[in-house]
Amino acid sequence: MALWLVRTGKHGEYEQRFFDDNRIYLTWHELRQDLSKLATKQELREVLEETYPNHTKAHISNHLGQIWAFVKEMQPGDWLIVPSRAKPAIHVAEVTSPYTYNAKAESPYFHSRQVKWIAKDIPRANFDSDLLFSFGAIQTICQVSRNDAENRVKKMAQEQWKPATSASLIDVAVEGGTETINLELLARDAIAKLIISKFKGHGLSRLVEAILRAQGYTTHLSPAGPDKGVDILAAQGPLGFGRPRICVQVKSGDAAVDSPTLNQLIGAMQNVQADQGLLVSWGGFKSSVDKEVPVQFFRVRLWDQNAIIAELLANYERLDEDLRAELPLKRIWTIAMPDDEEE
């Protein structure tokens, strides 16, 4: 058996379709031919050259390896790592069918395999850094084999996906392999591990308060303990008498929060006469909360782990010196990698 990495589109646009259909798709547009009938990679190369005549030989070769793996090398019983683009989470599935071609499907859903979802929304921070390094390959489809990844992921499944504790925050073991790695994603994973190690529990409220202060708000941080839905109050102006008045609730656990938590925040907003609310959840949000986003658009904002890190980086230079000492970061420049994902 093997462990594969499969992505759900450049922006995660196919993720919900993967879930709804219990299938993974080879999301290359205009690739309308039944690929099961091809006997060699050369035959597949000729199909790709005909389908994408404006692509370079290197681009065709990149597609060739990924598509051949999906059609010919992936097998029922293999496990899949499916990173989410919507949240800092990873889904795991098992392949349950051979390659299937559906000529009547809409583009790009011609080519698929049926899957069984083993687990969804596993926090990325639960995985060791070297595994996240392997999951950071920018290819849409590739096999993950270094560092005994398959056995370690299956062991995590047996242990109910408990957070990893053996790896350091940043260092990773790299053994062989030639795939191009998404260094930005790897760096964010390292920052996430550092944050949760330094700002557990009430500490995350302290970090969010520091970000709001760096944005120019005057704040009040509730002490640790029962907060009745109010962790932070924030408003513009040196005394905090300006608007908007914001009521903030912070959840630092790994579990995604649901709609009752959102309703609690809305009630707290009324109690403190806040104009808007900010719901912060390190573990992300369940679909019941996501569905409320359009309804509450002018009243509530949501910050998940990705948003927390984005706001932290955007305001890092304006944070208090003491907090920056707790969370030492530096800006680096690197070469922007070409986009090698699906068409």
N, C-alpha and C positions, 0 to 999 in steps of 0.2 A: 504494500500500500504506500501511498505518497501523500504529501501535504502540499497544497497549491494555494497561491495567492491569486484572488480574482477581484478586480475592482468593478464598481458599479457606474462607471462613467467619469468623465473629467471633473464633473461637479456633483457626482452622486445622483445624477438625474434618473438613473434606472433602479435605484435601490428599492423603492416601494414596489416596482413591478417584479423584481426578484422575489420579494416577500409574498406578494399577492398570488403569484403563479407557482410558488415553490419550485422555481427554476433559476438557473443562471444562464445568461445569454452571451453569445459572442457578438458584441455590439459594434460591429463594423458595418457602416451603412453601404448600401448598393452591392453587397456581396451576396448575390442571389442564387448562387449555384450550390447544388448538393455536394458537399465536400467529402462525404463518406465514400464516394466513387473514385476518389483520387488515390493512386497507389504509391506515389513518391512525392517527395518535397519539390522536385523539379516541376512536376505537374501542377502543384499548388502555386509555385512561383509564377508559372505562365498565366494562371488564372488571375493572380494579383496584378501582374503587369498589364493584363488586358483591362482589368477593372479600374486600376488607378494608373493610367498612362503618364501622368505628370509627376509621379513620385520618383525619387532617386533610388538607386540600387540599394543603398544603405537603409532607406526607409522601408523598402519592400522586404529586405532581409529581416528587419526588426519585426514586421508584421508576420512574416512567414513562420518564425519560431514560435510566436505566441499562438497563432491559429492552429498550427500543426499540433501543439501541445493540447489544445482544447479538443480537437477532433480525434486525434489518434492516440495520444499518450495518457490522458486522463482516463481513469477507470472507475466503475462502480465500486464503492467502498472507500475510495480516497476521501480525505478530509479537505475542506476549503477554509481559508482565512479570507473573510470579506470585510475590509475596513470600511467604516462609515465615513462619509464626507459631511453628514449633517450634524454629527456629534462626535466627541472624543471616545469612540467605542469601536469594538470589533465584534463581528458576527462569525459564528462557526457553523459549518454545514457538512453533510456527508453526501457525496454523489450517489444517486440511486438508479441511474439509467445510463445507457449508451448515448452517444451523440445522436441528436434528432434534427432533421431538417423539415421545415414547414414552409412550402412554397407559397402558401396563401397568407402567411403572416405579414404584418406591416413591418417596414424597415424601422429598426435594425433587429427584429426579433425572429429572423429566419432560422438561426442556429441555436440550439439549447441543450441542456441536460437537466433532468429532474433532480431535485435535492431534498433532503430532510434537514431542517434546521435543528441543530444540536443546542445552540445557545445564541441569544441575541443581546446586544447592548452590554457586552463585557467591557468594563472600563479599560482603556489602553494602559493606565497606570498599573493594572494588575499583572502585566506581562514584564518579564525581565528585559533589560535594555538591549541585550544582544538579539532577542527575538524581535523586538520592535525595530531594530536595525534591519533585520531581514524583511520584515513586513513593509519597510520603507522603500522597496524597489519601485521605480516609477512605471514599470511595465504594467499593463492591464492584466496579463496572465503570466505567471511563472511558477516554477516549482521552488519550494522552500525546503532546503535540505541541510544547510550548515547548522552546526552546534546542536545536533540531535533534536531539531525543532519538532518533528512529528511526535516523538515519544514524550517530549516535555509538554506539548499542548494536550495530548491525551491524558497525561498525568494530572494536569490542571483540571481537566473535565472531571476526573474521578474525585478531585478534591473540591468540587463545586466552585471552581474558578477563583479560589482565594488569592489575594494579592501576593505577588512574588516578593521574596525578601533576600534572595541570595545575591543579586547583582548590585553593583554600585549605581549611583545616580546617573553617571555620565559615561563611564568607561564601558566599552563593548568589545567582545571577542570577535574578531573577523578572521575567518579561515576560508581562503579560496573565494570563488565566485567572481563573476565579472559584471553583474548587473549594476546599473546606475542607481544610486540611492538618493532619495529625497532628503537632503541634508536639513532643510528647513523643518520638515516634519520631525526628524530625529531630534533636532534641537528643542522643539516644542515639547516632545515627550520628556526630555531631560529636565526642562524647566518645570513641567507638571509634577514630576517626581520630587523635585526640590521644594516646590511650593507645599505639597501635601505633607512632606516630612517636617517642614518648619512651621506650618500654619494649620495644624489640625484643630478640629472643633471650633471653639470661639476664636481661635487665631485667624481663621479665614475671614471672619467679620472684621477683625482688625486690619487685615490686608485690604478688603474692599473699602473700608473707611479711608484708608490712606490714599487709595486711588481717587476717591471722590474729593478728598481734600486737595490732591494734586490738580484736579479739574477745576478748582476754585470754589468748592462748596464749604460752608461752615457746617460741622457735623456734631452729632451727639451719638456716642456708642453706648449701647446698653451693657451693663455688666454681665458676666457669664451667669447662666442659669435661666430659669423660665422668663421668656420675654414677651409673651402674649402676641407674637407675630411681629414685633418691632425690634430689630437688631440695631438699626441705624436710622437716624433722622438727619436729613441734609437739606440745606437751602442756600440760595445765593446771598452774597453780602457778608461783610465782616462780622456781623452779629447773628447772621442766619435769619434775618427778618424778610429777606427777598423771596422771589418766586423763580422757579417752581419750588414747592415744598415736596420733598420726596421721602416716602417711607420705604425702608429696605428690610427685606427678610433674607437671611443667608442660611443655606443648608450645605453642610460640609461633607455629608456622607456620600458613599459610592452609589447609593440607590437613586434612581430617577424619581423626581417628585411628581405628584399627580394633582388633579384639579382641586381637592379639598385644601391643599396648601396654598394654591392661588386664591381660593375664596377667603381663606384666613387673612391673607395679605390685604385683599380688597376691604374686608371688614376693619382691619387695623388702620387702613388709610382713612376711613370715615371717622374712626375714634380720635385720631390725632389731627384731623382736618388737613390731610396731605392732598396735594393736587395730583400727584402721580406716585406710582409704586415701582420698585425694582425688586424682582425676585431672582435671587442668585442661587444656583444649584450646581455644585461641583459634579454631581452625578448625572446632570442633564434633566430632561423633562419627558414625561410620558406623553403619548399621543393625545390624551385628554386635555393636557395643557396646551399642546401645539394647536389644537383646534380652536382654542380660545384667543389665539393671537390676533386674528382680524377683529374680533368683537372688542377686545381690550386695547387695541392699538394706540388710542389716544390717552390711555390711562396707565398702562403697565408695560415695562420692558423686562426681558428675560436675559440673564447672563448665564451661560453654561461655562464649562471649563475653557473652551476655545475663546469665548468672549472675555473671560477674566484675564487670560494670558494676553490677548490682543490689547485690552485696556491697560494692563500692566506695562507692556512694552511701549505703548504710545505715550505713557505718562511717567516712565521710569526716572528720567532726569529731574523731575519735579517732586519726587517722593522725598520724605524726610531722610536725612543722612543715616540715622540709626536703622531705619527699615532697609535701606539699600545695603547696609552692612550685613543684615540678616539674609538678604537675597542678592548676593553678588552676581551681576550679569555684565556682559560687555557686548557691544555691537561689533559684528564682523561682516565683511563683504566676501562673496563667493560668486563664481560664474553661474549665470542663469542657464539651467539645463534645457535642451530642446524638449518639446512636448512629444513624447513617444507613445502616447496613449492611442486608444482606438479612434477610428475615423468618426 
